[in-house]
């Protein structure tokens, strides 16, 4: 079991939350590649003290965590790895009315949701066991973060995603992705993407949502379907929407109504 860990560090103070997650992986079979947006000698020393074989690169601030991930994928032979783990330093959510699948994600909750698949020995063992036992599984993460395009009426498809899929020769019509882009997947699913888009194709990070980076976040899910594989929650629970959906919708409806009076 050969694992490539692609870890992008933008908020250096959050490295301490990622470090114990990475340490839970089988170290002799794991290669850690870290990207940063600025040189940080103190942080680099801390990382190398824990993971002496880690490779650390400083890149221009482009494409959020997506472009550095693609740059890392472009720089390796995917046949050398069975799995890829993608991690990054997701900041706290400052907007207290935010939700994903009607699950509240204020503050640290969003980052901790995303990391659950790799946050404990039990979770890591469950995750790796899924791949060993079921060859149809292509990507595993926290199923609470899985998004169904059609249910959410995503606006990116025709503007950004469809032209890129056509350019890459990807034909599947199935849609769905793990929001927040922290996951473990079979390395082979990224072969249709490798060397077909470059780090410099992504614009410098701008203060808006509708851009190439968010399109590729969604396209990572399309790659799973293109390889005729499927998603799984690390606990093997149903993906997406939670139980007691009516009550959760009602809660957020009331919350947003209250917000309009603030």
N, C-alpha and C positions, 0 to 999 in steps of 0.2 A: 504494500500500500504506500504509494509515493504521493506526497501532498505538497503542493505549492501554495504558500500563504502570501497573498497580495494585500498589504496593509498600507493604507494611505493616512498619513498623520498631518492634519492641518492644525488642530487644536492640541498643542503639545501636552497640556495638562491632563488630557484624557488618555494618554498612553498607559497610565497606571491601571486603567480599567481593561484595556485590551491585553496587556501583558499576561495576566493569569489565564486568560482564555487560550492564548497561543500556547502557553506552557502545558496545557492539558492534552495537546496533540502528541502523537508518538514522535519524539524529537529526532530519532535516528532516520526516520522516513520523511522528515519535513524540511523543506527549504523555505526560508523566510526572506521575502523581498519587501523592503520598506521604501516608500516614496514620501518626500516632504516638499513643501513649497519654499522653504528657506533653510539655509544651513544652520544647524543647532548643535554645536560640538558637545554641549553638556548632555543633551538628550541622546545623541549618538553614542556617547560613552556608556550611558545607562543601558541602552539597548544591547550593545555589544557585550556588556558585562553579564547580561542574562542570556543572550543568544549570540555566542561568539562567531557563528558562521553566517549571521544575517548580512544581507547586502543592502546598503542604504544609498539611495540616490536622491539628489535634489533636482526638482523640476520646476519650470515656470508654473505659475498658478493658472492653469487652464482646465476647463471641463470638470470642475469640482473633483469628486473622487473617481469619476468615470474615465476621464482621459488618462490619468496615471495608471489605472488598472489596465486599460487597453495597451498602453505603452509597455507595461510589464509582460502582458500576454504576447505582444509582438516580439519580445526579446528572448523568448524561450522556445525550446522544442516541446510542444505539447505531448509528444509521444513519450517524453521522459517522466510524465506524471499521470497518475490515475485520477487525482482530484485537485480542484482549486478551491481554496477558501478565500473569500473576499471580505475584508474588514476595513472600517475607517472610523475616524473620530467624529461621530455624529454629535453635534452640539445639542444642548438642552433646547427644548421647544419653549419659546417665550410667550407664544399666544395661547392663553389658557382655554380657548374654545376649540382647539384643534382635536380631530379624531381621525382614526383609520379604521374602517369597518365598524364604526360606532364604538370604538374603544378609545378611551381618553388617553392622550399621549403628551400631556403637559409635562414640562421639566425633563427629568431624567427618564421618565417612563418609556418614551419612544426608543431611546438607545438601549435600554435594558430589555425591552421586547425584542429588538433586533438581534441581540447577542444571546438570547436564551438557548439557541441550539448548540452553543459552544461554551456556556457559562458554568458548567459543572461536570464532574467526571461522568455522572449518570447521563447527562444530555449528550456528551461527546460519544459515549458508548452506544447510546440509542441511535444517534445519527449515523455513525460508521456501520452499525449493524444493518441499517436499512439498505445501504448500498450493497453490502455483502449478500444479503438475502433476496434482494429484488432487483434484477438487472434492468427493469423498466423504469426505475427511478433515476431522474437526471439531475434534479436540484432539490436540496433540502434546506429549510430554514424554519423560522417561526411562521406556521400557517396562518396565524392571526394577521399577518402582514400581507397575505396574498390578495391581489386585486384582480377582479374580473373587469375587463375593459367595458363590456356591454352594460353591466350593471351601473358603472360609474360614468358612462357616456364620455369616454376620454377624448379630448379635443385634438390630441397630437397626431392621431393616426394618419389622416389624409395629408396633413401639412408636412410632417417630419418623418414619420415611420414608414409609410407606404413607399415613398421614393427611395429611401435607404434600403428597404427590403428588396425592391426591384433591382437596384444597383448591385446588391450582393447575391442576387439569384435565389433568394429565399422565397418559397412558394406557399408555405403553410398559411392557412387562414385562421388558425387558432390563436387566441390572444389571452394573456394573463401574465402576471409578473409578481415578484416579491418586492413590494415597496420598501425603500430604504437601502436596497442593494447590499445586504449582508447575508451571505449564504455559503454553502459548500455545494459543489457540482462536479459532475464528471468532466475532466479536462477536455475531452473530445468535442464537447458541444460548442466550443469556441473556435473550432477549425474553420467554419465558414466565414468567420470574421477576421481571422488572423491575417495581418499584412494588407488588409483591404481598407482600413481606415487608420490614420496616423494621429499621434498626439497633437501635431500642429494643425490638424483639421478642425480641432475644437477651438472656439474663440476664448479669449480671456474671460474669466468669470464675470458675469454681469448681474445686475440686480433685477432679474426677471426669471420666471419659471419656464416659459415656452422656448426651449432651445434644444440644441442637438444632444446635450448631456442627458436631459430628462427623456428624450426620445430613446436613447440607447439604454437607459435604465429599464424601459419597458421592453425593448428589443431583446434584452438578455433572456426574458421569458419566452419570447418567440423562438429563440435558438433551441430551447428545450423541446418544444413541439416539433421543430424542423428535424430534429434527430429522433423523432418518434418516441420520445421519453416523456415523463410526467413529473410533476411536483409532488413533494410530500412534506407534511409537517414532521418535525423531528420526533414528536410523540405519536405519530400516526393518527392524529385527530383530523376531522374535516377541515378543509381550507376555507378561509375567508370569513364570512359573516358569522357572528356569535349567536349563542342561544339567547332567548329573551329579547329578540331583535325589536319587537314592537315597543317594549319598555325602554330600550336604549334609544331608539329613534325619538320617542316621546321626551326623554331626558334632554337630548341635544336640541330638540325643537324649543323646549322651554328655555334652555340655556341661551340660545341665539335670540329668542324673544327678549330675554332679560338684557342681553348685550345691547340691543337696539335702544334701550332706555338709559344706558350708562353714558 
